Amino acid sequence: MKRRYLIHLGILCASSLTIATAAEKAEAENLPIIDISQQTERHVVIAAGTEEIYQGHPTTVLLPDKKTMFAVWSIGHGGPGGPMGRSDDAGLTWKRLDDRLPPGYKTHRNCPSIYRMVDPAGKERIWVFSAHPGIARIVSEDGGKTWKEMPRLGFPCVMAFSSVVQLKDGSYLGMYHRRQPDGLQVLQTRTTDGGLTWSEPTVSAQVKGKAVCEPFVFRSPDGKELCCLMRENTHKGRSLMMFSSDEAKTWSKPQDTPWGLTGDRHAGVYTPDNRLVISFRDKAPGSSTYDHFVAWVGTYDDIRKGRPGQYRVKLLHSYAGHDCGYPGMEILDDGTVIATTYIKYKPGKKQHSVLNTRFTLAELDPLAKEADARRKDR
């Protein structure tokens, strides 16, 4: 099927809710935007919304076989858990597993997240964490065939782990956020036994006058450093980032991200050529794709050195404004990126659906070059 691409030049949109500074306008104009949001042949609907049912806030995990993929989400905005889907063909087709889950899972609430962890003895577990009550959780120890409920962690939070990353010693770092009387805090905790028990949480970031939340942590290509991108919930400026060179024992002072990475609930993957594809709900001041589901493409050095990056992609169009964009991001060996989110997929009375869109940078790079050439001609 012939595909139609819309290529923007990063020109500022008057409908954006946040006014861009002169520096941000210049950065936007130098960052091409490719629009693949209307290429429905890329889309796989996992759970369709109806007039009565709102499908929300999914996350995904892809197992090492690069075929088995799980997705979990909630019913309603921040509502109860219950749904789970499994794909045996890397996200192309799905079957529901709701009836295999513990009955109590339907009482867990708000933005479930799913992760695979391996303990020191080599035992694999798949965990699902939900915010309430007190980071509730279920686990599978047989590759997702059966599930059981586990005691909740008891950590007060707004949302459960939005990021889990393995450290060099084999333990796992989990990061999340909570609300305190003096503002939002990003916290971290660690497990040394594959997710069964977790250390007492400590505060990783709190910024006066800012509202830091939804941390996304990933490692530099050389493995020496951790980067944490954070949503800034006042939406008065850019997102924030901090770095650790000692396996999360300490973090640098949070600072602004590049303009093109400003958004809510970042998640990303490395491509085979060591570039990053990071998706999120666009909140860049003055962006022409403000409030839609987008991805940023660039290198780790672009982030570390505050450079704009290479280009951005409008992945899906939101017909409900800002209510979209909590993503699961997976990548296959051939470089296919699978970006899963919740979104009001079409205009009308039907509510949000959970779906994924698929692409490779080999498809998008030539379009970015074309967009950049048009910018230079202009």
Secondary structure per residue as TSV (DSSP state, phi and psi in degrees):
chain	resnum	aa	ss	phi	psi
A	1	M	-	360.0	131.9
A	2	K	-	-70.8	133.4
A	3	R	-	-105.5	139.8
A	4	R	-	-104.2	132.6
A	5	Y	-	-117.2	138.3
A	6	L	E	-105.6	128.7
A	7	I	E	-117.9	119.8
A	8	H	E	-97.6	166.0
A	9	L	-	-109.9	16.3
A	10	G	-	74.5	22.3
A	11	I	-	-72.9	140.2
A	12	L	-	-70.8	142.8
A	13	C	-	-107.1	130.3
A	14	A	T	-66.6	-21.9
A	15	S	T	-80.2	-9.8
A	16	S	-	-63.4	143.5
A	17	L	S	-82.9	-21.3
A	18	T	S	-109.4	128.8
A	19	I	-	-78.3	130.8
A	20	A	-	-85.1	146.9
A	21	T	-	-78.3	171.2
A	22	A	H	-61.1	-39.6
A	23	A	H	-65.0	-39.3
A	24	E	H	-68.7	-36.7
A	25	K	H	-61.9	-41.7
A	26	A	H	-65.8	-40.1
A	27	E	H	-67.1	-40.0
A	28	A	H	-62.6	-41.8
A	29	E	H	-69.6	-17.5
A	30	N	T	-100.6	7.8
A	31	L	S	-122.6	99.4
A	32	P	-	-60.1	149.8
A	33	I	E	-124.6	125.8
A	34	I	E	-105.7	137.5
A	35	D	E	-111.7	110.2
A	36	I	-	-115.0	16.3
A	37	S	T	-66.7	-23.5
A	38	Q	T	-97.4	6.1
A	39	Q	-	-85.2	81.9
A	40	T	G	-65.6	-18.9
A	41	E	G	-66.6	-16.1
A	42	R	G	-82.6	-14.7
A	43	H	E	-94.0	141.1
A	44	V	E	-125.9	117.5
A	45	V	E	-85.0	119.7
A	46	I	E	-86.0	-42.8
A	47	A	E	-147.1	112.8
A	48	A	-	-81.6	134.4
A	49	G	-	-73.5	154.4
A	50	T	-	-125.6	-177.5
A	51	E	S	-66.3	-24.0
A	52	E	S	-101.0	-26.7
A	53	I	-	-117.9	127.7
A	54	Y	-	-106.0	120.0
A	55	Q	E	-97.9	123.9
A	56	G	E	-137.8	152.8
A	57	H	E	55.1	64.2
A	58	P	E	-86.0	156.8
A	59	T	E	-135.1	164.0
A	60	T	E	-135.2	162.7
A	61	V	E	-142.4	137.5
A	62	L	E	-110.6	125.2
A	63	L	-	-78.0	165.6
A	64	P	T	-59.3	-20.3
A	65	D	T	-71.9	-6.9
A	66	K	S	62.3	20.1
A	67	K	S	-126.3	-42.9
A	68	T	-	-81.2	123.7
A	69	M	E	-136.9	137.1
A	70	F	E	-117.7	147.3
A	71	A	E	-133.2	138.2
A	72	V	E	-126.5	149.6
A	73	W	E	-157.9	177.8
A	74	S	E	-116.9	165.6
A	75	I	E	-100.2	120.9
A	76	G	S	85.3	165.3
A	77	H	T	-73.3	108.4
A	78	G	T	68.1	22.1
A	79	G	-	-87.9	-161.8
A	80	P	B	-71.6	154.8
A	81	G	-	-77.6	-167.5
A	82	G	-	139.1	-50.0
A	83	P	-	-77.3	142.7
A	84	M	E	-148.8	138.9
A	85	G	E	-121.8	149.9
A	86	R	E	-127.0	136.8
A	87	S	E	-121.3	136.5
A	88	D	S	-106.2	7.9
A	89	D	S	-132.4	40.9
A	90	A	T	59.0	42.0
A	91	G	T	90.7	6.3
A	92	L	S	-81.6	-38.9
A	93	T	S	-131.4	153.9
A	94	W	-	-137.3	149.0
A	95	K	E	-130.3	145.9
A	96	R	E	-84.1	143.4
A	97	L	-	-118.6	15.3
A	98	D	G	-52.9	-40.7
A	99	D	G	-76.0	-6.6
A	100	R	G	-94.0	-5.3
A	101	L	S	-90.7	154.9
A	102	P	-	-58.1	140.8
A	103	P	G	-55.5	-35.1
A	104	G	G	-66.6	-17.8
A	105	Y	G	-61.1	-28.8
A	106	K	G	-68.9	-12.6
A	107	T	G	-94.5	-9.4
A	108	H	-	-72.9	145.3
A	109	R	B	-133.4	148.8
A	110	N	S	78.1	103.2
A	111	C	-	54.3	66.3
A	112	P	-	-64.1	145.9
A	113	S	E	-129.5	145.8
A	114	I	E	-125.3	135.8
A	115	Y	E	-144.3	150.0
A	116	R	E	-102.9	130.7
A	117	M	E	-134.2	150.2
A	118	V	E	-123.7	128.2
A	119	D	-	-83.1	173.0
A	120	P	T	-58.9	-23.2
A	121	A	T	-86.2	0.0
A	122	G	-	91.4	6.5
A	123	K	-	-78.1	124.1
A	124	E	E	-89.0	136.5
A	125	R	E	-133.3	145.3
A	126	I	E	-111.0	122.8
A	127	W	E	-112.3	144.4
A	128	V	E	-122.5	122.4
A	129	F	E	-112.1	138.1
A	130	S	E	-125.3	153.8
A	131	A	S	-63.9	-43.9
A	132	H	B	-126.4	142.2
A	133	P	T	-87.1	121.1
A	134	G	T	58.5	47.7
A	135	I	S	55.5	75.5
A	136	A	E	-76.6	160.4
A	137	R	E	-157.1	152.3
A	138	I	E	-129.0	160.9
A	139	V	E	-144.6	148.9
A	140	S	E	-121.4	134.2
A	141	E	S	-112.5	10.8
A	142	D	S	-132.8	39.0
A	143	G	T	73.0	21.4
A	144	G	T	95.2	6.2
A	145	K	S	-73.2	-44.7
A	146	T	-	-129.6	156.2
A	147	W	-	-136.5	148.8
A	148	K	E	-140.1	153.7
A	149	E	E	-83.9	142.2
A	150	M	E	-118.1	159.0
A	151	P	-	-57.4	139.3
A	152	R	-	-67.8	156.5
A	153	L	-	-74.4	-28.9
A	154	G	-	83.0	16.5
A	155	F	-	-92.3	119.5
A	156	P	-	-61.6	137.5
A	157	C	-	-158.2	163.3
A	158	V	S	-83.6	-47.0
A	159	M	E	-137.3	151.5
A	160	A	E	-70.7	-173.8
A	161	F	E	-48.1	118.3
A	162	S	E	-93.3	-2.9
A	163	S	E	-158.2	135.0
A	164	V	E	-134.6	127.6
A	165	V	E	-135.1	143.3
A	166	Q	E	-81.8	136.8
A	167	L	-	-93.1	169.5
A	168	K	T	-64.4	-26.1
A	169	D	T	-85.1	4.8
A	170	G	S	93.3	-13.3
A	171	S	-	-74.8	171.8
A	172	Y	E	-121.9	138.3
A	173	L	E	-99.3	125.4
A	174	G	E	-112.5	133.8
A	175	M	E	-127.4	143.3
A	176	Y	E	-156.4	-174.1
A	177	H	E	-138.5	158.1
A	178	R	E	-139.8	165.7
A	179	R	E	-106.5	129.8
A	180	Q	E	-120.1	164.9
A	181	P	T	-55.8	-29.8
A	182	D	T	-99.8	15.6
A	183	G	E	127.4	-176.4
A	184	L	E	-82.7	145.9
A	185	Q	E	-128.8	143.1
A	186	V	E	-97.1	130.7
A	187	L	E	-121.3	164.0
A	188	Q	E	-138.6	151.5
A	189	T	E	-146.7	163.6
A	190	R	E	-134.5	144.3
A	191	T	E	-121.1	134.7
A	192	T	S	-108.0	0.9
A	193	D	S	-126.0	35.0
A	194	G	T	73.7	23.1
A	195	G	T	104.9	-4.6
A	196	L	S	-69.8	-47.3
A	197	T	S	-127.1	152.5
A	198	W	-	-132.3	148.4
A	199	S	-	-73.6	164.0
A	200	E	-	-62.3	127.5
A	201	P	-	-64.6	148.6
A	202	T	E	-126.8	155.9
A	203	V	E	-79.2	127.8
A	204	S	E	-97.8	-34.2
A	205	A	E	-156.4	137.3
A	206	Q	-	-152.8	128.9
A	207	V	-	-123.9	122.7
A	208	K	T	-61.6	130.6
A	209	G	T	82.1	-3.8
A	210	K	-	-120.4	166.1
A	211	A	-	-127.7	88.1
A	212	V	E	-82.4	138.7
A	213	C	E	-165.9	174.8
A	214	E	E	50.0	60.1
A	215	P	E	-68.9	140.3
A	216	F	E	-121.8	118.0
A	217	V	E	-112.4	135.4
A	218	F	E	-149.8	164.8
A	219	R	E	-100.0	148.8
A	220	S	-	-66.2	157.1
A	221	P	T	-57.7	-32.0
A	222	D	T	-84.2	-2.1
A	223	G	S	79.6	0.6
A	224	K	S	-88.4	-14.3
A	225	E	-	-139.8	150.0
A	226	L	E	-108.5	139.7
A	227	C	E	-116.6	138.5
A	228	C	E	-124.3	114.6
A	229	L	E	-92.3	141.8
A	230	M	E	-134.8	138.1
A	231	R	E	-64.6	143.2
A	232	E	E	-115.9	106.5
A	233	N	T	-82.9	-3.6
A	234	T	T	-79.1	-20.5
A	235	H	-	55.6	34.8
A	236	K	S	-98.6	-3.0
A	237	G	S	-160.0	-140.0
A	238	R	-	-94.6	168.8
A	239	S	-	-69.2	173.5
A	240	L	E	-121.2	157.3
A	241	M	E	-144.7	152.5
A	242	M	E	-146.7	164.7
A	243	F	E	-135.2	151.4
A	244	S	E	-135.9	131.0
A	245	S	S	-109.0	9.5
A	246	D	S	-129.4	38.3
A	247	E	T	59.0	44.5
A	248	A	T	71.8	13.9
A	249	K	S	-68.4	-38.7
A	250	T	S	-137.6	156.9
A	251	W	-	-128.2	149.5
A	252	S	-	-69.3	165.1
A	253	K	-	-65.8	130.0
A	254	P	-	-56.8	138.9
A	255	Q	E	-137.7	166.9
A	256	D	E	-64.9	142.1
A	257	T	-	-78.3	167.8
A	258	P	-	-55.3	152.1
A	259	W	G	-52.5	-44.6
A	260	G	G	-69.4	-10.0
A	261	L	G	-99.2	8.2
A	262	T	-	-76.4	117.7
A	263	G	E	-178.5	-175.7
A	264	D	E	-111.4	134.9
A	265	R	E	59.5	68.8
A	266	H	E	-68.6	146.3
A	267	A	E	-153.9	144.8
A	268	G	E	-156.9	172.3
A	269	V	E	-141.0	156.9
A	270	Y	E	-91.7	137.0
A	271	T	-	-86.4	168.0
A	272	P	T	-56.4	-26.0
A	273	D	T	-93.1	16.4
A	274	N	S	70.0	20.7
A	275	R	-	-87.4	159.6
A	276	L	E	-103.1	138.6
A	277	V	E	-119.2	112.5
A	278	I	E	-120.2	123.5
A	279	S	E	-107.0	159.6
A	280	F	E	-177.4	171.7
A	281	R	E	-80.7	122.4
A	282	D	E	-69.0	123.4
A	283	K	-	-130.9	21.3
A	284	A	-	-67.5	128.1
A	285	P	T	-55.1	124.1
A	286	G	T	78.4	7.1
A	287	S	-	-67.0	143.9
A	288	S	T	-73.4	-11.6
A	289	T	T	-116.7	27.2
A	290	Y	T	-54.9	131.4
A	291	D	T	78.8	-0.9
A	292	H	S	-96.0	172.9
A	293	F	E	-89.2	115.8
A	294	V	E	-130.0	169.6
A	295	A	E	-134.1	144.8
A	296	W	E	-105.4	138.2
A	297	V	E	-120.6	128.9
A	298	G	E	-178.3	-166.9
A	299	T	-	-109.4	165.4
A	300	Y	H	-60.9	-39.7
A	301	D	H	-62.8	-33.7
A	302	D	H	-57.2	-43.9
A	303	I	H	-68.7	-49.0
A	304	R	H	-60.8	-36.1
A	305	K	T	-99.8	7.6
A	306	G	T	71.0	24.7
A	307	R	-	-83.8	158.3
A	308	P	-	-62.4	-30.0
A	309	G	-	100.9	-171.3
A	310	Q	S	-97.0	-49.2
A	311	Y	E	-168.2	171.3
A	312	R	E	-124.2	159.0
A	313	V	E	-129.7	127.8
A	314	K	E	-81.4	109.8
A	315	L	E	-84.2	-46.1
A	316	L	E	-145.0	147.2
A	317	H	-	-93.5	129.8
A	318	S	-	-94.0	121.0
A	319	Y	T	-92.3	15.7
A	320	A	T	-133.2	33.8
A	321	G	T	61.3	-130.9
A	322	H	T	-75.1	-6.2
A	323	D	S	-83.3	78.4
A	324	C	-	-168.9	173.3
A	325	G	-	96.4	8.3
A	326	Y	-	-81.4	107.3
A	327	P	-	-105.1	154.8
A	328	G	E	-108.5	132.6
A	329	M	E	-121.8	124.6
A	330	E	E	-132.0	158.8
A	331	I	E	-139.4	140.0
A	332	L	-	-94.8	168.4
A	333	D	T	-62.7	-27.3
A	334	D	T	-85.2	6.6
A	335	G	-	90.5	3.2
A	336	T	-	-70.3	123.4
A	337	V	E	-93.7	132.6
A	338	I	E	-114.4	108.7
A	339	A	E	-108.0	115.9
A	340	T	E	-109.8	138.2
A	341	T	E	-153.8	179.3
A	342	Y	E	-112.3	143.5
A	343	I	E	-166.6	148.0
A	344	K	-	-75.5	103.9
A	345	Y	-	-77.0	-30.5
A	346	K	S	-140.9	157.2
A	347	P	S	-68.3	162.2
A	348	G	S	118.2	-165.1
A	349	K	S	-88.4	-15.6
A	350	K	-	-68.4	136.6
A	351	Q	-	-84.5	-167.7
A	352	H	-	-63.3	146.9
A	353	S	E	-117.0	159.1
A	354	V	E	-103.0	126.3
A	355	L	E	-152.6	166.2
A	356	N	E	-124.3	158.1
A	357	T	E	-126.9	147.5
A	358	R	E	-126.1	141.4
A	359	F	E	-164.1	165.7
A	360	T	-	-126.3	154.6
A	361	L	H	-70.6	-24.4
A	362	A	H	-61.2	-31.7
A	363	E	H	-74.8	-35.6
A	364	L	H	-92.9	-27.4
A	365	D	H	-56.3	-45.2
A	366	P	H	-61.5	-33.9
A	367	L	H	-70.1	-35.0
A	368	A	H	-65.4	-39.0
A	369	K	H	-64.3	-40.6
A	370	E	H	-62.5	-43.3
A	371	A	H	-63.9	-38.5
A	372	D	H	-68.5	-37.3
A	373	A	H	-63.8	-40.9
A	374	R	H	-63.4	-39.0
A	375	R	H	-62.0	-42.4
A	376	K	H	-67.9	-37.1
A	377	D	H	-63.1	-39.5
A	378	R	-	-64.4	360.0
